[in-house]
Every structure is written in C-alpha cells, then in structure tokens.
C-alpha cells in the first residue's frame, strides 16, 4: 500500500491517478476494527486490529460486541460502543504520478487506502449534484487513464487532526501514451482487488473471538461500569475465564 508521506511540519502532497484494477473494478469498500487496551501487568498495549469479515458478509465478533453495548440503550453504553465501532475505508489502485518525498514511487501502480471524506469528494466529482451542475460543474472522469483527471492529494494537520481538505481534482490529462499501453500496464502491474474479498484473507470467527477476548480482559471502560461491561462481553463472546490475565508475548494472538 502507498501512503502519503509528510514533512517535518506534518504537511504532505502528491499527484496520483485512480485506476481500475486488472479486472476493471474501480474500488472496494472495506470495514475494519481497531480496539486498544492496556495490560498493566506487562506494561504494554494490547490491540485488536482486524479487517472485519462483514466486508464479505460474514459475522464479526467486534461488531457483535458493538451491537450488544449499543442495545443497552443508555448514553453511557452507546458511548462505550463507539470504541468497538467499525471503520470504513476504500481500496483502489493508483498510479503515483508525483511523490516529492518518495520519488522512487513515481511511475508505479500501487494500492491505496482512503476514507469516506475523500470518497465523498471523488463521488461528487464523478457525479455533481444538481446544484453544482447549475453552477457550471460537469462530471469528471477519475478512473480513465487517458481522459481522466489526476488528484492533487494534500494532507495537513489542523487543530491536532490530519485532514485532506485542500485536495483538488486537476484538469483531464492522459497518463499513458495510448490505450494499449494503459491496458498492458494495468493488467500486468495492477493489483486485483478481488483478493481482499476472499474468505481466506480473513481470520476465522474463532480466531477473532480469541483475540478480542484477549484485548477486552484488560480493557478499562471509559463510560460504562466495569462489571456491566464484563457481563456484556461474556454474554456476547463467552466467558473470558480461559484467557489468563498473565498472557505473555509468546501467547499473544497474531494481529
């Protein structure tokens, strides 16, 4: 996966082109979970970092725990549920046109993961609203290697958070000499997105439950009574008694 590098001031910029994958798929939507707890005995963080099998329509224990907490109904439980909510990202192939901080990436087709705010920006460019059309906006092609538009991707830090607000869609320009060259490059050097939709790419349900138990057994609720939280976890995932609090690095679940 390609990532946008930042300078010493936490600013970064690059010019990229969205491309279809070798099968012609423009992008896929992928869910994931990131839950952190603190192991006071071993003085280290425990993480549940998993791509959610809900991406392919399979059950996900982290989402089940989120649902169990949310359904308690109280504001405290709903706030606690947020720690287990799923994140949504999109995977796409890109041609790295310019990458000032990593010039070795330029000219390569790489995978890129991005979030909903950028996705909404791209969709608005592909299909402007009636209001935008009335103001002169016209649909832009983003995935066509010959008649599409590059994206000037910019990241900055404001109020303690990173954002891509200054990202712009550039005028249409070809990034390959002709259709045959583009097709050959995409087929031979592109990455098939279908591989991320295969069941083999995901942990089994049992493996995910074990890892989530390992994280929640030392998890300190931020909004909910600890005993209530423990009861909800046990009702949802089963008893955590089998997961010893003395878990060592040698027996940590693989993340």
Backbone torsions as a table, in degrees:
resi	resn	phi	psi	omega
1	UNK	NA	136.7	174.3
2	UNK	-84.7	142.3	174.4
3	UNK	-129.2	148.1	178.9
4	UNK	-81.1	115.7	-179.1
5	UNK	-77.1	155.0	-179.8
6	UNK	-121.1	150.9	178.2
7	UNK	-85.7	-170.2	-176.8
8	UNK	-65.3	-17.0	177.8
9	UNK	-98.8	10.8	179.9
10	UNK	65.9	27.5	174.4
11	UNK	-108.8	147.2	178.3
12	UNK	-150.9	153.9	179.1
13	UNK	-153.3	148.1	177.0
14	UNK	-159.8	160.1	177.3
15	UNK	-112.3	121.4	-176.8
16	UNK	-130.9	162.6	176.5
17	UNK	-129.7	124.6	175.4
18	UNK	-71.3	137.3	-179.5
19	UNK	-131.5	150.4	170.9
20	UNK	-70.8	158.3	177.1
21	UNK	-81.8	177.4	-176.6
22	UNK	-57.8	-21.8	178.4
23	UNK	-92.6	-1.0	-179.4
24	UNK	91.0	4.7	179.5
25	UNK	-78.6	125.5	-177.8
26	UNK	-73.9	-43.1	-178.7
27	UNK	-162.7	166.7	171.7
28	UNK	-131.1	154.0	177.3
29	UNK	-100.9	130.7	-174.8
30	UNK	-129.4	132.4	177.0
31	UNK	-98.5	150.4	177.9
32	UNK	-151.2	163.7	177.1
33	UNK	-128.6	143.8	175.6
34	UNK	-138.0	104.9	-178.6
35	UNK	-120.8	133.0	-177.7
36	UNK	-121.5	141.1	172.6
37	UNK	-137.0	173.5	-176.7
38	UNK	-121.7	122.0	177.3
39	UNK	-90.4	98.5	-175.6
40	UNK	-68.2	-29.3	-179.0
41	UNK	-67.9	-48.8	-178.8
42	UNK	-94.1	-0.9	177.6
43	UNK	52.5	55.8	178.6
44	UNK	-154.4	158.7	178.9
45	UNK	-79.2	150.1	168.9
46	UNK	-115.9	138.9	-176.7
47	UNK	-125.5	140.5	164.4
48	UNK	-110.5	100.9	-179.1
49	UNK	-119.7	100.4	-174.7
50	UNK	-139.0	140.6	165.4
51	UNK	-72.4	128.7	-173.9
52	UNK	-76.4	131.8	176.0
53	UNK	-66.3	-9.5	173.2
54	UNK	-61.8	-19.9	175.2
55	UNK	-55.3	-36.2	-178.9
56	UNK	-110.7	18.0	175.3
57	UNK	81.8	16.5	179.6
58	UNK	-101.0	157.8	-179.1
59	UNK	-66.4	148.9	-177.5
60	UNK	-132.9	119.6	-178.2
61	UNK	-62.7	-32.8	179.4
62	UNK	-66.7	-40.1	176.9
63	UNK	-68.1	-34.7	177.6
64	UNK	-65.7	-38.5	177.7
65	UNK	-69.0	-40.6	175.1
66	UNK	-56.6	-47.3	-178.2
67	UNK	-63.0	-42.7	-179.4
68	UNK	-62.7	-40.0	178.2
69	UNK	-68.6	-45.7	-176.7
70	UNK	-63.3	-37.5	-177.2
71	UNK	-71.8	-8.0	174.4
72	UNK	-63.2	-27.6	171.9
73	UNK	92.1	-25.7	-178.6
74	UNK	-75.3	155.7	177.6
75	UNK	-60.8	-37.0	-179.1
76	UNK	-63.8	-44.2	-179.3
77	UNK	-67.3	-38.9	179.2
78	UNK	-65.8	-37.5	177.0
79	UNK	-66.6	-41.0	178.8
80	UNK	-65.0	-35.3	-179.5
81	UNK	-59.6	-29.2	-178.6
82	UNK	-59.7	-28.2	-179.8
83	UNK	-67.5	-17.2	-176.6
84	UNK	-115.3	8.7	-179.0
85	UNK	-70.5	154.3	-179.2
86	UNK	-86.2	148.4	175.3
87	UNK	-102.1	149.8	-178.8
88	UNK	-117.0	127.9	176.4
89	UNK	-132.5	168.2	179.0
90	UNK	-124.3	139.1	177.2
91	UNK	-108.5	139.4	-177.6
92	UNK	-152.7	156.6	170.2
93	UNK	-87.1	140.8	175.2
94	UNK	-134.3	152.7	165.9
95	UNK	-98.3	123.0	177.8
96	UNK	-81.9	105.4	-177.9
97	UNK	-80.5	-50.0	177.5
98	UNK	-139.7	130.8	177.5
99	UNK	-139.7	83.9	-172.1
100	UNK	-53.8	-34.1	-177.0
101	UNK	-89.3	-10.7	178.2
102	UNK	-144.4	70.2	-174.1
103	UNK	-61.4	-20.1	179.3
104	UNK	-67.0	-16.0	178.2
105	UNK	-82.4	-18.1	-173.6
106	UNK	-63.6	134.0	-178.7
107	UNK	88.0	-3.2	-178.7
108	UNK	-96.0	147.8	169.7
109	UNK	-92.8	123.0	-176.2
110	UNK	-134.4	163.5	174.2
111	UNK	-83.9	149.1	178.5
112	UNK	-140.9	138.0	177.5
113	UNK	-112.1	130.8	179.3
114	UNK	-143.1	165.8	-172.9
115	UNK	-99.0	-171.9	-171.3
116	UNK	-70.5	-32.3	-178.8
117	UNK	-65.0	-43.3	176.6
118	UNK	-68.6	-37.7	179.0
119	UNK	-59.7	-44.3	178.8
120	UNK	-61.9	-38.6	178.3
121	UNK	-63.7	-42.8	-179.8
122	UNK	-67.0	-41.0	179.8
123	UNK	-65.6	-35.2	178.4
124	UNK	-67.1	-32.0	177.2
125	UNK	-73.2	-38.4	179.4
126	UNK	-69.5	-36.8	-176.2
127	UNK	-141.1	81.2	-178.6
128	UNK	-59.0	149.8	177.3
129	UNK	-68.2	165.2	178.4
130	UNK	-59.5	-37.5	179.1
131	UNK	-64.3	-43.9	178.8
132	UNK	-66.2	-38.4	178.3
133	UNK	-63.6	-37.6	178.6
134	UNK	-65.1	-24.2	178.7
135	UNK	-92.1	7.4	175.3
136	UNK	102.6	-0.3	178.7
137	UNK	-70.4	140.5	176.0
138	UNK	-123.6	151.1	179.7
139	UNK	-59.1	140.8	178.6
140	UNK	-113.5	144.2	174.3
141	UNK	-90.3	130.9	-178.8
142	UNK	-113.4	-21.8	-174.9
143	UNK	-106.0	-2.3	179.6
144	UNK	-85.8	119.4	-176.0
145	UNK	-68.7	-14.1	-178.4
146	UNK	-107.5	-39.9	-175.8
147	UNK	-115.4	9.1	-179.0
148	UNK	-86.7	-173.4	-176.7
149	UNK	-118.4	141.9	171.9
150	UNK	-76.1	160.7	176.2
151	UNK	-115.8	123.1	174.2
152	UNK	-90.0	98.0	-174.3
153	UNK	-85.7	126.6	179.9
154	UNK	-131.8	135.6	176.1
155	UNK	-123.9	143.4	177.0
156	UNK	-148.7	163.4	178.3
157	UNK	-108.6	124.7	-180.0
158	UNK	-138.2	129.1	-179.1
159	UNK	55.5	35.0	176.5
160	UNK	84.5	0.4	-177.9
161	UNK	-126.1	148.1	176.9
162	UNK	-86.4	141.7	176.0
163	UNK	-145.3	163.3	-179.8
164	UNK	-114.6	28.4	-173.6
165	UNK	-59.1	-28.9	-176.6
166	UNK	-89.2	5.8	178.5
167	UNK	-66.6	137.1	-177.7
168	UNK	-130.3	155.2	174.4
169	UNK	-96.6	121.0	-175.3
170	UNK	-84.1	166.5	176.6
171	UNK	-61.5	155.2	-177.8
172	UNK	-60.5	138.7	178.7
173	UNK	-160.1	144.8	177.4
174	UNK	-78.6	140.4	176.7
175	UNK	-109.3	-0.4	173.1
176	UNK	-133.9	157.1	-175.2
177	UNK	-65.7	-37.7	-178.7
178	UNK	-158.1	174.9	-175.5
179	UNK	-63.5	-39.8	-178.8
180	UNK	-64.3	-42.0	178.8
181	UNK	-63.6	-43.7	180.0
182	UNK	-61.4	-46.8	-178.7
183	UNK	-61.2	-44.7	-178.8
184	UNK	-63.8	-42.9	179.6
185	UNK	-63.2	-44.8	-177.1
186	UNK	-66.8	-41.8	-178.2
187	UNK	-70.1	-40.0	-174.6
188	UNK	-87.9	-27.1	-174.8
189	UNK	-118.3	-7.8	178.8
190	UNK	-76.9	168.1	-177.0
191	UNK	-115.6	125.2	-178.0
192	UNK	-70.9	121.2	-179.1
193	UNK	-73.1	-21.1	-179.6
194	UNK	-61.4	-23.3	179.9
195	UNK	-63.5	-27.8	179.5
196	UNK	-80.6	-5.6	-179.4
197	UNK	-106.6	9.1	179.2
198	UNK	-88.9	136.0	178.9
199	UNK	-53.9	-31.8	-178.9
200	UNK	-64.8	-15.9	-179.6
201	UNK	-82.1	-3.2	-175.3
202	UNK	-119.3	150.2	172.5
203	UNK	-64.6	155.0	174.1
204	UNK	-69.5	161.7	179.0
205	UNK	-58.6	-41.8	-178.4
206	UNK	-64.8	-40.2	178.0
207	UNK	-63.7	-41.0	-179.6
208	UNK	-67.4	-40.0	177.7
209	UNK	-61.6	-44.9	-179.5
210	UNK	-60.3	-43.5	-179.8
211	UNK	-67.1	-40.4	-179.5
212	UNK	-67.6	-37.1	175.4
213	UNK	-62.0	-42.5	-179.9
214	UNK	-59.7	-37.2	179.3
215	UNK	-76.9	-43.7	-174.6
216	UNK	-74.8	-20.2	-178.5
217	UNK	-67.3	-19.8	176.0
218	UNK	-118.6	16.6	-178.6
219	UNK	-80.6	132.5	177.0
220	UNK	-103.6	112.2	-179.5
221	UNK	-59.8	142.2	-179.6
222	UNK	-92.6	-20.9	-174.7
223	UNK	-131.5	-18.0	-171.4
224	UNK	-112.5	151.4	176.0
225	UNK	-59.4	130.1	-176.0
226	UNK	-56.3	-39.2	-179.3
227	UNK	-67.8	-39.9	177.8
228	UNK	-64.4	-41.9	178.7
229	UNK	-59.9	-45.2	-179.4
230	UNK	-61.0	-41.0	179.8
231	UNK	-63.4	-42.0	-179.9
232	UNK	-65.1	-40.9	178.0
233	UNK	-61.4	-46.4	-177.7
234	UNK	-66.9	-36.7	178.0
235	UNK	-67.4	-31.4	-176.1
236	UNK	-88.5	-44.3	-173.2
237	UNK	-106.2	-10.8	-173.4
238	UNK	98.0	167.0	-176.9
239	UNK	-59.6	139.3	177.3
240	UNK	-93.1	6.9	-176.0
241	UNK	-59.5	-31.1	-178.4
242	UNK	-72.5	-16.4	-179.0
243	UNK	-95.3	99.8	-175.8
244	UNK	-66.3	140.3	178.6
245	UNK	-72.4	-5.4	178.5
246	UNK	-96.5	20.4	179.3
247	UNK	-50.1	131.8	180.0
248	UNK	-108.4	172.1	-179.1
249	UNK	-58.1	-30.1	-176.6
250	UNK	-68.6	-25.2	-177.4
251	UNK	-114.0	11.8	178.5
252	UNK	-65.2	138.1	175.3
253	UNK	-59.7	145.3	178.2
254	UNK	-72.4	128.6	-179.9
255	UNK	-97.2	NA	NA
